[in-house]
Amino acid sequence: MRQQYANKVFWLIIISMIVKLVAASLLELGNDEVYYWTYSLQPDWNHFDHPPMVGWLIRLTTFNELWVNETTMRLGAILCAAVATWIIFKLGKLLSSEKLGWYAALVYTCSVYTGFIAGFFILPDSPQMLFWTGALYVMAEMFLKNSERKPGRWLLLGLLIGLATLCKVHALFLWVGFGLFLLFTNSKWLFNWRFYMGVLVTAVCISPIVYWNIKNHFITYRYHSERVTHTSIQWDMLGREIGGEFAYQNPVIFLLILVSVIALITRRIWFSFSGNKIRTWLFCMSLPMLLLFWGISLFNPTLPHWAGPAYIPLFLVAALFLEKKARHVYPPFITVAMTLVAIVLVAGIGLIRYSPVNFGSHEKENYGEYCPTLDMSGWQHFSNDFSRLVAEDSSTGKMKAQAPILVDKWFPGGHLEFYTARTTGMTLLGVGSLQDIHKFAWLNKERRWLQLGDDAYCIVPSNLPMNVAAKYGRYFTSIAPPTVINQVRGGKIVRYFYVYRLKSCKQVPPVPL
C-alpha cells in the first residue's frame, strides 16, 4: 500500500507536467511573465518590485537565454510545482500516512494558485512554493521527531526560508508563524542557540536584498508602502479579497478547506499522533497570515495571490478530512475540482487562441480594454508585422536607422521587450516615470539613450490607450499619423496596434533614474 500511493503521486506529477507543458506551448506569455523576463535580461541582487530568484530561474531554464520560448520560460514554474507536490506528499505522510499525503498532493494540484498560478505561469511565487513547502517539511520533522538538537536541521530551515525570501519577501512570515507555534507549544526552543543560527542563515541569504535597497534608497519598500496607505475601512475590498481567494484556490478546494477547518476545530477529525501540536502548527502557519492580508484588504486594494501560501498548511487539513471521510482514491470533492480545472484550462486556451471577439470594451478609442485574453495572444503576429514595417521604413528612408521603441509603462513594455525588441534586435527604452516603467529604468542604463535628431517608434495597443502627443510630443519635431496593425482572431479583429513614428528628437527626455 505504501508503494501504491507513492506511485500514484509520481504519475499525478508526470501527467500534470505533461498537461502544463502542452498548455505552455499553446499560450503566449502574460503581462507579469514577460515583465519578469527583464529580471533575466539584467540579473541583480534585487529589482524594483521583487527579489531576484525568478530572474535566476528563467536564466536557468532558458539555458542562459540560449533557448527562449514560452515553454522554457515556464519550465521553472512547472518543475518547482512538481517537486513541491512530492514534498507535500511526504509532509502528509510525516503527519499521518501516505494516504493523507496522496490527498494533500491532489489538493495541491487542484488548487488554482499552487497548481497553475504559481505552478504554471513563471512568477516570483513559482520558485517560492518549492522552498515554502520544503521549509514546512523541515519544521514538521523537527517537532515530530524531536530533532531540534541537530544544528543541521536549523541551518537547513534557515536556508530554505532565506531562499523563499529571495523569491518574495513575505516568506519571512515562515519564521513568524514557526516562532508563534513555538511560543504556544515549546517556548524553550526560542532560547536555543540553534534557532538563532537558523535565523542568521536567513539573514545572510537576504542581505543582498538589503544591500541593493540601501544603494537604491529603499525604493522597493517605498513603492510597496505606497500601495497600502489608505486609512478608511472599505468592506467591499475585503469582499473582493476573499472572493478572489475563493476563485484562486479553486471554489471546490476552498469549500473543502472551510469544511475541514471547521471539522478540525470541533474535533470531528483529528491527527492520530501529536494531534494538538499538529493542529496548532498548521493554524499558526496559515491563519495569522490570512488575517493579516484580510486586515490589509479592509483599507487597501490587494491581490488574492498574496495570501496564497497561507493556504498550503490548510491543504493538509483538507487532506486529513478526506483521509477520515473519503472512501475512494479520487473522492467526489477532488473529482469535481479536477473537472473544473480541466474545463477552465481547455476553455481558456480555446478563447485565448480562437475567440472572434474580445471580452472588453468595443469602443474604438480603447478597443479590447479589460479583456484578459488579449494579454496572452496576438503579440507574435504583431511583432512579425511590425518587423516588416520597420524594414520598409528603413529601406525607404521614412525612419532613421536604429530607431528605438519607446514605452511609458511596464505593460505593454514587457510584451514589447520579449516579443518585439528581442526578435527584431531593436532597442526598447522606458521613457516615463519610475513608478510606471519599473525595471526598465535600470535597463535604460545599459542602452543607448535618445539623442538629438533621433527618430523613434511608439506602439500603442488599443486595449492600453495612450495619448502619444501629450506624452512625447514635446520631445520630437513631429509625430506622424499611426499605422494600424490589426490583431485578427477567429476571423475577426479583436485589437488594434497603433504604430507611431516620432520624428527628429528636439529635446532629450530626462533619464527616469
Secondary structure, DSSP 8 states (H G I E B T S, - for coil): -HHHHHHHHHHHHHHHHHHHHHHHHHS---HHHHHHHHHHHS--S--SSS-SHHHHHHHHHTTTTTS-SHHHHHHHHHHHHHHHHHHHHHHHHHHT-HHHHHHHHHHHHH-HIIIIITTTS-STHHHHHHHHHHHHHHHHHHHHTT-TT-HHHHHHHHHHHHHHHTT-GGGGHHHHHHHHHHHHH-GGGGG-HHHHHHHHHHHHHHHHHHHHHHHTTTHHHHHHHTTS---S--HHHHHHHHHHHHHHT-HHHHHHHHHHHHHHHTTSS--SSSHHHHHHHHHHTTHHHHHHHHHHHTTS---GGGGGGGGHHHHHHHHHHHHHH--SSS-HHHHHHHHHHHHHHHHHHHHHHH-SS-SS--SGGGTTTT-GGGGGSSHHHHHHHHHHHHHHHHHHTSS-TT--EEESSHHHHHHIIIIIIHHHT--EEE-S-HHHHTTHHHHHTTS----TT--EEEEEETTS---HHHHHGGGEEEEEEEEEEEEEETTEEEEEEEEEEEEEESS------
